[in-house]
Amino acid sequence: MEPLVAHWLGRVPYRTAWDLQRRLARARAEGRIGDQLLLLEHPAVLTLGRQADDIHVLAPPGLLEERGIEVLRVERGGEVTYHGPGQLVAYPVVHLNDRGLLLRPYVRALEAAMSAACAAAGVTAGRREGHPGCWVDADGPLPRKIGALGVRVERGVAYHGIALNVTVNLADFALIDPCGMPGLHSTSIAAETGRRGEQPSLASVAAVAAAFAPALAQAFGTELAAPIHPGDEVDTAAELGALELLVAEPAGVAEPAGGTR
């Protein structure tokens, strides 16, 4: 089985990563590339799943515009999600049939990798039955969501993925009903380890990405190519440029107008 190839990209605008992963998914479905894993953080943005109810966006449009926070409806499943600095976002682009995976085991693998990354950072977290994602004190009196997930499958290839709170500003979750659940308590690795006042940082996200990537490869029963080293500097433009070459259409093949929707 081919390894999972990881790419640490640093901070990437949502629309840039969205377009890239759709083109990666198409290339993967066509057999031109192997399975990829994009690891990054986004500037502040709200995304809605394809059937999400926008009533769960609580902030008025004027406030979002003032703060420069875009609201986008995308192809994935799930409800409204906040992304922002200090949050690890992982987009695996994986051919499920080639991995021998059905959708439910694939989701379980994502949840297991989030739990393993939390454990590496000193936080005990896991599944909560009936509520996809990653939770602290899942069966206790105050379950707290530390990681969200939403997946899209096209032509047998899964994309979109997970968001794991590391040093993210938890006050920003008041902009929404996270995952469409009013009253849901969001938490982070920093908050659960007594560092609630720690400011969001790319370095903290890189450290958790370095634990998440091998955990996901292990959950898939494969090796990880290009492991993440959290102390390394990231050249986002160069990394994105390399991925652009990876997804470049073969000569004489025109890209479909509008991309995949």
BATORVO-872304 format. One line per field, with one value per residue: residue number from 1; x, y, z of N, C-alpha, C in turn. Coordinates in Angstrom, 1 decimal. Each point is the difference from the previous one (the first is absolute). Layout:
REM residues N
seq: (NUM	...)
nX: (X	...)
nY: (Y	...)
nZ: (Z	...)
caX: (X	...)
caY: (Y	...)
caZ: (Z	...)
cX: (X	...)
cY: (Y	...)
cZ: (Z	...)
This chain:
REM residues 261
seq: (1	2	3	4	5	6	7	8	9	10	11	12	13	14	15	16	17	18	19	20	21	22	23	24	25	26	27	28	29	30	31	32	33	34	35	36	37	38	39	40	41	42	43	44	45	46	47	48	49	50	51	52	53	54	55	56	57	58	59	60	61	62	63	64	65	66	67	68	69	70	71	72	73	74	75	76	77	78	79	80	81	82	83	84	85	86	87	88	89	90	91	92	93	94	95	96	97	98	99	100	101	102	103	104	105	106	107	108	109	110	111	112	113	114	115	116	117	118	119	120	121	122	123	124	125	126	127	128	129	130	131	132	133	134	135	136	137	138	139	140	141	142	143	144	145	146	147	148	149	150	151	152	153	154	155	156	157	158	159	160	161	162	163	164	165	166	167	168	169	170	171	172	173	174	175	176	177	178	179	180	181	182	183	184	185	186	187	188	189	190	191	192	193	194	195	196	197	198	199	200	201	202	203	204	205	206	207	208	209	210	211	212	213	214	215	216	217	218	219	220	221	222	223	224	225	226	227	228	229	230	231	232	233	234	235	236	237	238	239	240	241	242	243	244	245	246	247	248	249	250	251	252	253	254	255	256	257	258	259	260	261)
nX: (0.8	-0.4	1.0	-0.3	-0.1	0.7	-0.7	1.0	-1.1	-0.1	-0.1	-1.2	-0.3	-1.2	-0.3	1.3	-0.2	-1.1	0.5	1.0	-0.8	-0.8	1.0	0.4	-1.3	-0.1	1.2	-0.5	-1.2	0.7	0.5	0.0	-0.5	0.8	-0.3	-0.7	0.7	-0.9	1.0	-0.9	0.0	-1.2	0.0	-0.6	-0.9	-1.3	-0.2	-0.9	-0.4	-0.1	-0.4	1.1	-0.5	-0.1	-1.1	0.9	0.0	0.5	1.2	-0.4	-0.6	-0.5	-0.2	-0.5	-0.7	-0.3	-0.2	-0.6	-1.1	0.5	-1.2	0.4	-0.8	0.4	0.7	0.7	0.0	-1.0	0.0	-0.3	1.2	0.7	0.7	1.1	0.8	1.0	-0.5	0.2	0.1	-0.6	0.5	-0.4	0.7	-1.0	0.5	-1.3	-0.4	0.9	-0.5	-1.0	-0.4	-1.0	-1.1	-0.8	0.7	-0.2	-1.2	-0.1	0.6	-0.8	-1.0	0.4	0.3	-1.2	-0.6	0.7	-0.3	-1.2	0.1	0.5	-1.1	-0.3	-0.8	-0.8	-0.2	-1.3	-0.6	-1.1	-0.6	-0.2	1.2	0.1	1.3	0.6	-0.2	0.0	0.2	0.1	0.2	0.7	0.0	1.2	-0.6	1.2	-0.4	1.0	-0.8	-0.2	-1.0	0.3	-0.7	0.6	-0.8	0.9	-0.7	-0.5	0.2	0.5	-0.6	0.4	-0.4	1.0	-0.5	1.2	-0.7	1.0	0.3	-1.0	-0.5	-0.3	0.3	0.7	-0.1	0.0	0.8	0.0	-0.9	1.1	0.2	-0.6	0.8	-1.2	0.9	0.5	0.8	0.7	1.0	1.1	1.1	0.1	-1.3	0.0	1.1	-1.0	-0.1	-1.1	0.9	0.5	0.8	-0.8	0.5	0.6	0.9	-1.0	-0.5	1.2	0.2	-1.2	0.3	1.2	-1.0	-0.8	1.0	0.9	-0.7	-0.2	1.3	0.2	-1.0	0.7	0.9	0.5	1.0	0.7	-0.2	1.2	0.4	-0.8	0.8	-0.6	1.3	-0.4	0.7	-1.2	0.2	-1.1	0.5	1.2	-0.5	-0.7	1.2	0.5	-1.0	0.2	1.3	-0.2	-0.9	1.1	-0.9	-0.1	1.1	-0.7	0.0	-1.1	0.2	-1.0	-0.9	0.4	0.8	0.3	-1.2)
nY: (-1.2	1.0	0.8	0.6	0.9	0.4	1.1	0.6	0.7	0.0	1.4	-0.5	1.0	0.0	1.0	0.3	-0.4	0.6	1.0	0.1	-0.2	0.8	0.8	-0.1	0.2	0.9	0.5	-0.1	0.5	0.9	-0.2	1.4	0.0	-0.1	-0.6	1.2	0.7	0.9	0.7	0.8	1.3	0.5	1.1	0.9	-1.0	0.2	-1.3	-0.1	-1.2	-0.9	-0.6	0.8	0.3	1.1	-0.5	-1.0	0.9	0.3	0.2	1.3	0.1	1.1	-0.8	-1.0	0.9	0.6	-1.3	0.1	-0.5	-0.8	-0.2	-1.3	-0.4	-1.2	-1.0	0.2	-1.1	0.0	0.6	1.1	0.4	0.2	0.7	-0.1	1.0	-0.8	-0.3	-1.3	0.3	-1.2	0.0	-1.2	-0.4	-0.9	-0.9	0.0	-0.3	0.8	0.7	-0.4	1.3	-0.2	0.7	-0.9	-1.1	0.6	0.3	-1.3	-0.2	0.9	-0.6	-1.2	0.5	0.7	-1.1	-0.6	1.0	-0.1	-1.3	0.2	0.8	-1.2	-0.3	-0.4	-0.5	0.0	-1.1	0.5	-1.1	0.0	0.4	0.0	-0.4	0.9	-0.6	1.0	-0.9	-0.8	-0.9	1.1	0.8	0.3	-0.7	0.0	0.7	-0.9	-0.9	0.6	-0.6	0.0	-0.9	0.0	-0.8	0.0	-0.8	-0.3	1.4	-0.1	1.2	1.3	0.1	0.4	0.5	0.1	0.3	0.8	1.1	-0.5	1.2	-0.6	1.3	-0.3	-1.0	1.2	0.1	-1.3	-0.9	-0.3	-0.5	1.2	0.0	0.7	0.8	-0.4	-0.7	1.0	-0.8	0.1	-0.4	1.2	0.1	-1.2	0.6	0.8	0.1	0.2	0.7	-1.1	0.9	0.1	-1.1	0.3	0.3	0.4	0.6	0.5	0.3	0.5	0.7	0.2	0.1	0.9	0.5	-0.3	0.7	0.9	0.1	0.0	0.9	0.5	-0.4	1.3	0.3	0.9	0.6	0.5	-0.6	0.5	1.0	0.1	-0.2	-0.6	0.9	0.6	-0.4	0.7	1.0	-0.5	-0.2	1.1	0.6	-0.8	0.4	1.2	-0.3	-0.5	1.0	0.5	0.4	-1.2	0.2	1.0	0.0	0.4	0.9	-0.8	0.8	0.9	-1.0	-0.8	-0.2)
nZ: (0.0	-0.9	0.3	1.2	-1.0	1.0	0.2	0.7	0.0	1.4	0.0	-0.3	-0.9	0.5	-0.7	0.4	1.3	-0.1	-0.7	0.8	1.1	-0.6	-0.4	1.3	0.4	-1.0	0.3	1.3	-0.3	-0.7	1.2	0.0	1.2	1.1	1.2	0.2	0.8	-0.1	0.6	0.7	0.0	0.3	-0.7	0.9	0.1	-0.5	0.1	-0.9	0.5	-1.0	1.1	0.4	1.1	-0.8	0.6	-0.2	-1.0	1.2	-0.4	0.2	-1.3	0.7	1.0	-0.8	-0.6	1.2	0.4	-1.1	0.6	-1.0	-0.6	0.0	-0.9	0.5	-0.7	1.1	0.8	0.9	1.2	0.6	-0.5	1.0	-0.8	0.7	0.2	0.1	-1.2	0.2	-1.3	-0.2	-1.3	0.5	-1.0	0.2	-0.8	0.4	-1.3	-0.5	1.0	-0.7	-0.2	0.9	-0.2	0.6	-0.5	-1.1	0.3	0.3	-1.2	-0.6	0.6	-0.4	-1.1	0.1	0.4	-0.9	-0.8	0.5	0.0	-1.2	0.1	0.5	-1.0	0.9	-1.1	-0.5	-0.4	-0.5	0.4	-1.3	0.4	-1.4	0.0	0.7	1.2	0.9	0.9	-1.0	1.0	0.2	1.1	-0.5	-1.0	-0.4	-1.1	-0.3	-0.7	-1.2	-0.6	-1.3	-0.7	-1.2	-0.7	-1.0	-0.8	1.2	-0.1	1.2	0.3	0.2	1.2	0.8	1.1	0.5	1.1	-0.3	-0.5	-0.7	-0.4	1.2	0.3	-1.1	0.8	0.6	-1.1	0.4	-0.4	0.6	-1.3	0.0	1.1	0.2	0.7	-1.2	0.8	-0.6	-0.3	0.6	-0.7	-0.4	-0.2	-0.6	-0.3	0.3	-1.3	0.6	0.7	-0.4	-0.7	-1.0	-0.4	-1.1	0.9	0.7	-1.1	-0.3	1.3	0.0	-1.0	0.6	0.9	-0.6	-0.8	0.8	0.9	-1.0	-0.4	1.3	0.1	-1.1	0.9	-0.1	-0.8	0.7	-1.2	0.0	1.1	0.9	-0.1	1.2	0.2	-1.1	-0.7	-0.2	-1.3	0.5	-0.6	0.5	1.2	-0.1	-0.4	0.9	0.7	-0.5	0.1	1.2	0.1	-0.6	-0.8	-0.5	-0.8	-0.4	1.3	-0.4	0.9	0.7	-0.7	0.9	-0.4	1.1	0.0)
caX: (-0.8	0.9	0.0	-0.8	1.0	-0.4	0.5	-0.2	-0.1	-0.1	-1.3	-0.4	-1.4	-0.9	-0.3	1.1	0.1	-1.3	0.2	1.1	-0.4	-0.9	0.9	0.7	-0.9	-0.2	1.2	0.1	-1.0	0.6	1.2	1.2	0.7	-0.4	-0.7	0.7	-0.5	0.3	0.0	0.1	-1.0	-0.6	-0.5	-1.3	-1.0	-1.1	-0.4	-1.2	-0.1	-0.9	-1.3	-0.1	-1.0	0.8	-0.5	1.0	0.9	-0.6	0.5	-0.6	0.9	0.8	1.1	0.9	0.6	0.9	1.2	0.6	-0.2	-0.9	-0.9	0.0	-0.7	0.9	-0.6	0.2	-1.1	0.2	-0.6	0.9	1.3	1.0	1.4	0.8	1.4	0.1	-0.8	0.5	-0.9	0.7	-0.8	0.5	-0.6	0.2	-0.9	-0.4	0.0	1.4	0.4	-0.9	-0.8	-1.3	-0.1	0.0	1.3	0.8	-0.3	0.6	1.5	0.2	-0.3	1.1	1.2	-0.2	0.2	1.4	0.7	-0.3	0.7	1.5	0.1	-0.4	-1.5	-0.8	-1.1	-0.4	-1.2	-1.2	-1.0	-1.0	0.5	1.3	1.0	0.9	-0.5	0.6	-1.0	-1.1	-1.1	-0.1	-1.1	0.2	0.8	0.6	0.5	1.4	0.3	-1.1	0.4	-1.0	0.7	-0.7	0.5	-0.3	0.8	0.7	1.1	-0.5	0.8	-0.3	0.7	-0.2	0.5	0.4	0.3	1.3	0.1	-1.0	-0.7	-1.3	-1.1	-0.5	-1.0	-1.3	-0.6	-0.8	-0.3	1.0	-0.6	-1.5	-0.4	0.0	0.4	1.2	1.2	1.2	1.3	1.3	1.1	0.6	-1.0	0.0	1.3	0.3	0.7	-1.2	0.4	1.1	-0.4	0.1	1.4	0.3	0.9	-0.8	-0.7	1.0	0.3	-1.1	0.0	1.0	-0.5	-1.2	0.3	0.4	-1.2	-1.0	0.6	-0.1	-1.4	-0.2	0.8	1.1	1.1	-0.1	1.1	0.3	-0.5	0.1	1.0	-0.6	1.0	0.4	-0.7	-0.8	-0.1	-1.3	-0.1	0.7	-0.8	-1.2	0.5	0.3	-1.3	-0.5	0.6	-0.6	-1.3	-0.1	-0.6	0.9	-0.1	-1.1	-1.3	-0.6	-0.7	-1.4	-0.3	-0.7	0.5	-0.9	-0.9)
caY: (1.2	1.2	0.8	1.3	1.1	1.2	1.3	1.0	1.2	1.2	0.6	0.1	0.4	-1.1	-0.2	-0.6	-1.4	-0.6	-0.3	-1.0	-1.3	-0.5	-0.5	-1.2	-1.1	-0.4	-0.7	-1.3	-0.9	-0.4	-0.8	0.7	0.2	-0.8	0.6	1.1	0.6	1.5	0.4	1.4	0.8	1.0	1.3	-0.2	-0.2	-0.9	-0.8	-0.8	-1.2	0.2	0.0	0.7	1.1	1.2	0.6	-0.2	1.1	0.9	1.4	0.8	0.2	1.2	-0.3	-0.8	0.8	0.8	-0.8	-0.6	-1.4	-0.4	-1.2	-0.7	-1.3	-0.9	-1.3	-1.0	-0.1	0.7	1.3	1.2	-0.1	1.2	-0.3	1.2	-0.2	-0.9	-1.3	-0.9	-0.6	-1.0	-0.4	-1.2	-0.3	-1.4	-0.9	-0.9	-1.4	-0.5	-0.3	-1.1	0.7	0.5	1.4	0.0	-0.2	1.2	1.0	-0.5	0.3	1.5	0.3	-0.6	0.9	1.1	-0.4	-0.3	1.3	0.6	-0.7	0.4	1.4	-0.1	0.2	-1.3	0.3	-1.2	0.0	0.2	-0.7	0.8	1.3	-0.2	1.0	-0.4	0.6	-0.2	-0.4	-0.3	-0.6	0.7	1.0	1.1	-0.4	1.2	-0.4	0.5	-0.2	-0.2	-0.6	0.0	-0.7	-0.1	-1.1	0.1	-0.9	-0.9	0.7	0.8	1.2	0.7	-0.7	0.3	1.2	-0.3	1.3	-0.1	1.3	0.9	0.8	-0.7	1.0	0.1	-1.0	0.7	0.5	-1.0	-1.2	-0.9	-1.2	0.1	-0.4	1.1	-0.3	-0.9	0.6	-0.3	0.1	-0.1	-0.6	1.0	0.2	-1.3	-0.2	1.1	1.1	0.6	1.3	-0.1	0.5	-0.9	0.0	-1.0	-1.0	-1.0	-0.9	-0.9	-1.1	-1.0	-0.6	-1.1	-1.2	-0.5	-0.7	-1.5	-0.7	-0.3	-1.0	-1.3	-0.4	-0.6	-1.2	0.2	0.8	1.4	0.5	1.4	0.4	1.4	0.3	1.3	1.0	0.4	1.1	-0.3	1.0	-0.4	0.2	-1.0	-1.3	0.1	-0.2	-1.4	-0.7	0.4	-0.9	-1.3	-0.1	0.5	-0.9	-0.4	0.8	-0.3	-0.3	1.3	-0.1	0.3	1.3	0.1	-0.9	-0.9	0.7)
caZ: (0.0	-0.1	1.2	0.0	-0.1	0.8	-0.4	1.0	-0.8	0.7	-0.1	-1.4	-0.1	-0.2	-1.4	-0.7	0.3	-0.5	-1.5	-0.1	0.3	-1.0	-1.1	0.4	0.0	-1.4	-0.4	0.6	-0.6	-1.3	0.2	-0.4	1.3	1.1	1.1	0.6	1.2	0.2	1.4	-0.1	0.7	-0.8	0.6	0.5	-1.1	0.4	-1.1	0.2	-0.8	-1.1	0.5	1.3	0.2	0.3	1.2	1.0	0.0	0.9	-0.2	-1.1	-1.1	0.1	0.9	-0.7	-1.1	0.7	0.3	-1.2	0.0	-1.1	0.3	-1.2	-0.1	-0.7	-0.3	1.0	0.9	1.3	0.2	-0.1	0.6	0.1	-0.2	0.2	0.5	1.2	-0.2	-1.0	-1.0	-0.8	-1.1	-0.8	-1.3	0.1	-0.8	1.1	-0.4	0.0	1.4	0.6	1.1	-0.2	0.5	1.5	0.5	-0.3	1.0	1.3	-0.1	0.3	1.4	0.8	-0.2	0.8	1.4	0.2	0.0	1.3	1.0	-0.1	0.6	1.4	0.2	-0.2	-0.8	-0.7	-0.7	0.7	-0.8	-0.6	-0.2	-0.6	0.4	1.1	1.2	1.3	1.0	-0.9	0.7	1.4	0.2	-0.8	-1.2	-0.7	-1.3	-0.3	-1.4	-0.9	-1.3	-1.0	-1.1	-1.3	-0.8	-1.4	-0.8	0.9	0.6	1.2	0.3	1.2	1.1	1.4	0.6	1.4	0.7	0.7	0.7	-0.6	0.9	0.2	-0.1	-1.3	-0.2	0.3	-1.3	-0.6	0.8	-0.6	-0.5	0.1	1.3	1.0	1.3	0.0	0.6	-0.7	0.8	-0.8	0.7	1.0	1.1	0.8	0.6	1.0	-0.7	-0.7	-0.5	-1.0	-1.3	-1.2	-0.7	-1.0	0.6	0.8	-1.0	-0.7	1.0	0.0	-1.4	0.0	0.7	-0.7	-1.3	0.2	0.6	-1.0	-0.8	0.7	0.0	-1.3	-0.1	-1.0	0.5	-0.3	-0.8	0.4	1.3	0.4	1.1	0.4	0.1	-1.3	-0.6	-1.1	-1.1	-0.5	-1.4	-0.7	0.2	-0.9	-1.3	-0.2	-0.1	-1.2	-1.0	0.2	-0.5	-1.4	-1.0	-1.1	-1.2	-0.9	0.8	0.6	1.3	-0.2	0.4	1.3	1.0	0.6	1.0)
cX: (0.9	-0.1	-0.9	1.0	-0.5	0.6	-0.4	0.0	0.0	-1.4	-0.4	-1.5	-0.9	-0.3	1.1	0.1	-1.2	0.2	1.1	-0.4	-1.0	0.8	0.8	-0.9	-0.3	1.3	0.1	-1.0	0.5	1.2	1.3	0.9	-0.4	-0.7	0.9	-0.6	0.5	-0.2	0.3	-0.9	-0.6	-0.1	-1.5	-1.0	-1.0	-0.3	-1.3	0.0	-1.1	-1.5	-0.2	-1.0	0.7	-0.6	1.1	1.2	-0.6	0.5	-0.7	1.0	1.0	1.3	1.0	0.8	1.1	1.3	0.6	-0.2	-1.1	-0.8	-0.1	-0.8	0.8	-0.7	0.0	-1.4	0.2	-0.6	1.1	1.2	0.7	1.4	0.8	1.4	0.0	-0.8	0.7	-1.1	0.7	-1.0	0.6	-0.7	0.3	-0.9	-0.4	0.1	1.5	0.5	-0.9	-0.8	-1.4	0.0	0.1	1.4	1.0	-0.2	0.6	1.5	0.3	-0.1	1.2	1.3	-0.1	0.3	1.5	0.8	-0.3	0.8	1.5	0.2	-0.4	-1.5	-0.7	-1.3	-0.4	-1.4	-1.2	-1.1	-1.1	0.4	1.4	1.0	0.8	-0.4	0.8	-1.2	-1.3	-1.2	-0.3	-1.1	0.2	0.9	0.4	0.6	1.3	0.3	-1.2	0.4	-1.2	0.7	-0.9	0.7	-0.5	0.9	0.9	1.1	-0.6	0.9	-0.8	0.6	-0.3	0.6	0.2	0.5	1.3	0.1	-1.0	-0.7	-1.4	-1.2	-0.6	-1.1	-1.4	-0.7	-1.0	-0.6	0.9	-0.7	-1.5	-0.6	0.0	0.4	1.2	1.2	1.2	1.2	1.2	1.0	0.6	-0.9	0.1	1.3	0.3	0.6	-1.1	0.4	1.0	-0.6	0.1	1.4	0.1	0.9	-0.8	-0.8	0.9	0.3	-1.1	-0.2	1.0	-0.4	-1.2	0.3	0.4	-1.2	-1.0	0.5	-0.1	-1.4	-0.4	0.8	1.1	1.1	-0.3	1.2	0.1	-0.6	0.2	1.0	-0.4	1.0	0.4	-0.8	-0.8	0.0	-1.3	-0.1	0.7	-0.8	-1.2	0.4	0.3	-1.3	-0.7	0.6	-0.6	-1.3	-0.1	-0.6	1.0	-0.2	-1.2	-1.3	-0.5	-0.7	-1.4	-0.3	-0.7	0.5	-1.1	-0.9	-0.9)
cY: (1.2	0.8	1.2	1.1	1.3	1.3	1.0	1.4	1.3	0.6	0.2	0.5	-1.1	-0.3	-0.6	-1.5	-0.7	-0.4	-1.1	-1.4	-0.6	-0.5	-1.2	-1.2	-0.5	-0.7	-1.4	-1.0	-0.5	-0.9	0.6	0.2	-1.1	0.8	1.1	0.5	1.4	0.3	1.5	0.7	1.0	1.3	-0.3	-0.1	-1.0	-0.9	-0.8	-1.2	0.2	0.0	0.7	1.1	1.2	0.7	-0.1	0.9	1.1	1.4	0.7	0.2	1.2	-0.3	-0.9	0.8	0.9	-0.7	-0.7	-1.5	-0.4	-1.2	-0.7	-1.3	-0.9	-1.3	-1.0	-0.2	0.8	1.4	1.1	-0.3	1.3	-0.5	1.3	-0.3	-0.9	-1.2	-0.8	-0.4	-1.0	-0.5	-1.2	-0.1	-1.4	-0.8	-1.2	-1.4	-0.5	-0.3	-1.1	0.6	0.3	1.4	0.0	-0.3	1.2	1.1	-0.4	0.2	1.4	0.3	-0.6	0.8	1.2	-0.3	-0.3	1.3	0.7	-0.7	0.3	1.4	0.0	0.2	-1.4	0.4	-1.2	0.3	0.3	-0.6	0.9	1.4	0.0	1.1	-0.6	0.8	-0.3	-0.3	-0.4	-0.5	0.6	1.0	1.2	-0.3	1.3	-0.4	0.7	-0.1	-0.3	-0.7	0.1	-0.5	0.1	-1.2	0.2	-1.0	-0.9	0.6	0.9	1.2	0.8	-0.7	0.5	1.4	-0.3	1.3	-0.2	1.3	1.0	0.9	-0.5	1.0	0.1	-1.1	0.5	0.5	-1.0	-0.9	-1.1	-1.3	0.0	-0.4	1.2	-0.5	-0.9	0.7	-0.4	0.2	-0.2	-0.8	1.0	0.1	-1.2	-0.2	1.3	1.2	0.9	1.4	0.0	0.5	-1.0	0.1	-1.1	-1.1	-1.0	-0.9	-1.0	-1.2	-1.1	-0.7	-1.1	-1.2	-0.6	-0.8	-1.5	-0.8	-0.4	-1.1	-1.4	-0.5	-0.6	-1.2	0.2	0.9	1.5	0.5	1.5	0.4	1.5	0.2	1.4	1.1	0.6	1.3	-0.4	1.1	-0.3	0.2	-1.1	-1.4	0.0	-0.1	-1.4	-0.8	0.4	-0.8	-1.4	-0.2	0.5	-1.0	-0.5	0.8	-0.5	-0.3	1.3	-0.2	0.3	1.4	0.0	-1.0	-0.9	0.8	-1.1)
cZ: (0.0	1.3	-0.2	0.0	0.7	-0.6	1.0	-0.8	0.7	-0.1	-1.5	0.0	-0.3	-1.5	-0.8	0.3	-0.5	-1.5	-0.2	0.3	-1.0	-1.2	0.3	0.0	-1.4	-0.5	0.6	-0.6	-1.4	0.1	-0.4	1.2	1.0	1.0	0.6	1.3	0.2	1.4	0.0	1.1	-0.9	0.8	0.3	-1.2	0.6	-1.2	0.4	-0.9	-1.0	0.5	1.3	0.0	0.5	1.2	1.2	-0.1	0.9	-0.2	-1.1	-1.1	0.1	0.9	-0.8	-1.1	0.7	0.3	-1.2	0.0	-1.0	0.5	-1.4	0.1	-0.9	-0.1	1.1	0.7	1.3	-0.1	0.0	0.9	0.0	-0.3	0.3	0.5	1.3	-0.1	-1.1	-0.9	-0.8	-1.0	-0.7	-1.3	-0.3	-0.8	0.9	-0.5	0.0	1.4	0.6	1.1	-0.5	0.8	1.6	0.6	-0.3	1.0	1.4	0.0	0.3	1.5	0.9	-0.2	0.8	1.5	0.3	0.0	1.3	1.1	0.0	0.6	1.5	0.3	-0.4	-0.8	-0.9	-0.7	1.0	-0.9	-0.5	-0.4	-0.6	0.5	1.2	1.2	1.2	1.0	-0.8	0.7	1.4	0.0	-0.9	-1.2	-0.8	-1.3	-0.3	-1.5	-0.8	-1.3	-1.0	-1.3	-1.2	-0.7	-1.4	-0.8	0.8	0.8	1.1	0.0	1.0	1.2	1.4	0.4	1.5	0.7	0.8	0.9	-0.5	1.1	0.1	0.0	-1.3	-0.3	0.4	-1.2	-0.5	1.1	-0.6	-0.3	0.1	1.3	1.0	1.3	0.1	0.6	-0.9	0.9	-0.9	0.8	1.1	1.2	0.9	0.7	0.9	-0.7	-0.8	-0.6	-1.1	-1.3	-1.1	-0.6	-1.0	0.5	0.8	-0.9	-0.7	0.9	0.0	-1.4	0.0	0.7	-0.7	-1.3	0.2	0.6	-1.1	-0.9	0.7	0.0	-1.3	-0.3	-1.1	0.6	-0.4	-0.7	0.4	1.3	0.3	1.1	0.5	0.1	-1.4	-0.4	-1.2	-1.0	-0.7	-1.5	-0.8	0.1	-0.9	-1.4	-0.4	-0.2	-1.3	-1.2	0.1	-0.7	-1.4	-1.0	-1.0	-1.2	-0.9	0.7	0.6	1.3	-0.2	0.5	1.4	1.0	0.5	1.0	0.7)
